[in-house]
């Protein structure tokens, strides 16, 4: 995996419970995970790559999983999200629960209802194919009027392999190679979580 040079000029875009999001040079977005090693980043990298190959219009693609200092980072191109998402994120009041910043904010209320319906429909379609995404409001936007997810939680490898039966052989072969890289990382993560 490529190594990202240490960024000297960067702008903080968001801060959450698990990561900080930076805007770096050439419109790259860097997600700096709180994990002390890059295993978590590699796990997410491969989960996103598999999901992106299956649903390129709905999933964020990461391009790297570490920086020169060994920090766990994920790199992507900046995504042109819809204005409602930008409004909601500016008015975000709690990292665990989305709510309108004022009870009468018409943009928040307008954005939340229809967006949630589109989100749920897309969430179900992806889950049926084995791609489980985080559907929290901060991790969902409309890009080119289509539901777009920024966080893949887990890949259900059995469902993905079942879904692949409908795909051409070259796609099946490509994703199978990715699944073989993902599975040991998933097992390592499960072992780590059991020890906690």
C-alpha positions in Angstrom: 0.0 0.0 0.0 1.3 3.5 -0.7 2.7 5.6 2.0 1.3 9.1 2.4 3.9 11.8 3.0 3.6 13.7 6.3 1.4 16.7 5.7 2.7 20.1 6.8 -0.2 22.1 5.5 -3.6 20.7 6.5 -7.0 21.9 7.6 -9.1 20.1 10.2 -12.5 19.2 8.7 -14.0 17.1 11.5 -13.2 15.4 14.8 -15.1 12.3 16.0 -14.7 9.5 18.5 -12.5 7.4 16.4 -10.7 9.7 14.1 -9.8 13.2 12.9 -10.5 14.2 9.3 -8.0 16.5 7.6 -8.0 18.2 4.2 -4.5 17.9 2.8 -2.7 19.0 -0.4 -4.3 18.4 -3.9 -7.8 18.0 -2.4 -7.0 14.8 -0.5 -8.9 14.0 2.6 -7.0 12.1 5.3 -8.7 10.2 8.1 -6.3 9.8 11.0 -7.5 6.9 13.2 -7.0 6.9 16.9 -5.5 3.4 16.7 -1.9 3.1 17.6 -1.1 0.7 14.7 -2.2 0.4 11.1 -4.0 -3.0 11.4 -7.3 -1.1 11.9 -6.6 1.1 8.9 -5.7 -2.0 6.7 -8.9 -3.7 7.8 -11.0 -0.6 6.7 -8.9 -0.1 3.6 -9.8 -3.6 2.3 -13.4 -3.4 3.5 -13.8 -0.2 1.5 -12.0 -1.5 -1.6 -14.3 -4.6 -1.7 -17.4 -2.5 -1.2 -16.2 0.1 -3.7 -15.6 -2.6 -6.4 -19.2 -3.8 -5.8 -20.9 -0.4 -5.5 -18.6 2.4 -6.9 -21.4 5.0 -6.9 -22.3 4.4 -3.2 -19.0 3.8 -1.3 -16.0 5.9 -0.5 -12.7 4.5 -1.9 -9.6 4.8 0.2 -6.2 4.9 -1.5 -3.7 4.4 1.4 -3.5 3.0 4.9 -0.5 4.5 6.6 1.8 7.5 6.7 5.5 7.9 7.0 5.3 8.1 10.8 3.4 4.8 11.0 0.2 6.4 12.1 -3.0 4.7 11.0 -4.5 6.9 8.3 -6.8 6.4 5.3 -6.7 8.6 2.3 -9.4 9.5 -0.2 -10.3 12.1 -2.7 -12.6 14.8 -1.4 -16.2 14.0 -2.3 -18.6 16.7 -3.5 -21.5 16.1 -1.0 -24.9 17.7 -1.3 -25.6 21.1 0.4 -28.1 19.5 2.9 -25.3 17.2 4.2 -23.0 20.2 4.6 -25.7 22.1 6.5 -26.4 19.1 8.8 -22.7 18.7 9.5 -22.2 22.3 10.4 -25.1 22.1 12.8 -24.0 18.7 14.3 -24.5 18.9 18.0 -23.6 15.4 19.4 -21.2 12.8 18.1 -23.5 9.9 19.1 -26.9 11.2 18.0 -28.0 13.4 15.2 -30.7 16.0 15.9 -31.7 19.3 14.3 -29.7 22.2 15.8 -33.0 24.0 16.5 -36.4 22.3 16.7 -37.7 24.5 13.8 -34.7 24.3 11.4 -36.5 23.7 8.1 -33.4 22.6 6.3 -32.5 20.0 8.9 -36.1 18.7 9.0 -36.4 18.6 5.2 -33.0 16.9 4.8 -33.5 14.3 7.5 -36.8 12.7 6.3 -36.3 12.0 2.6 -32.6 11.3 3.2 -33.4 8.7 5.8 -35.7 6.9 3.4 -33.1 6.8 0.6 -30.5 5.8 3.2 -32.5 2.9 4.4 -33.2 1.6 0.9 -29.6 1.7 -0.1 -28.5 0.3 3.3 -30.6 -2.7 2.7 -29.4 -3.3 -0.9 -25.8 -3.2 0.2 -26.4 -5.4 3.3 -28.1 -8.0 1.0 -24.8 -8.1 -1.0 -22.7 -8.4 2.2 -21.6 -4.8 2.6 -22.6 -3.4 6.0 -22.2 0.4 6.2 -22.5 2.9 9.1 -25.8 4.7 8.4 -25.3 7.4 11.0 -26.2 10.8 9.4 -22.5 12.0 9.6 -21.5 9.0 7.4 -24.1 9.4 4.7 -24.6 12.0 2.0 -26.1 12.3 -1.5 -23.4 12.4 -4.2 -24.8 13.0 -7.8 -28.2 12.5 -6.2 -27.3 8.9 -5.1 -26.9 7.6 -1.5 -23.2 7.6 -0.6 -21.6 6.1 2.5 -18.3 7.1 4.1 -18.0 4.1 6.5 -18.0 0.4 5.8 -18.4 -1.4 9.1 -17.9 -5.0 8.0 -17.9 -7.2 5.0 -20.0 -10.4 5.2 -17.8 -12.6 3.1 -20.4 -15.3 2.6 -23.0 -12.9 1.3 -20.4 -11.2 -0.9 -19.4 -14.5 -2.5 -23.1 -15.3 -3.0 -23.6 -11.9 -4.7 -20.5 -12.5 -6.8 -22.2 -15.5 -8.5 -24.1 -12.9 -10.7 -20.9 -11.1 -11.7 -18.5 -11.8 -14.6 -15.5 -14.2 -13.9 -12.9 -11.4 -13.9 -14.9 -9.4 -11.3 -15.3 -12.5 -9.1 -11.5 -13.2 -9.4 -10.5 -9.6 -8.5 -12.8 -9.4 -5.5 -11.9 -12.9 -4.3 -8.2 -11.8 -4.1 -9.4 -8.8 -2.0 -11.4 -11.0 0.3 -8.4 -13.2 0.9 -6.5 -10.0 2.2 -9.5 -8.8 4.2 -10.4 -12.1 6.0 -7.2 -12.4 8.1 -7.5 -8.8 9.1 -11.1 -9.3 10.2 -10.1 -12.4 12.2 -7.3 -10.4 13.9 -9.8 -7.6 14.8 -12.2 -10.1 16.2 -9.5 -11.7 18.4 -8.4 -8.3 19.5 -12.0 -7.3 20.5 -12.4 -10.5 22.4 -9.3 -9.8 24.5 -10.6 -6.3 25.5 
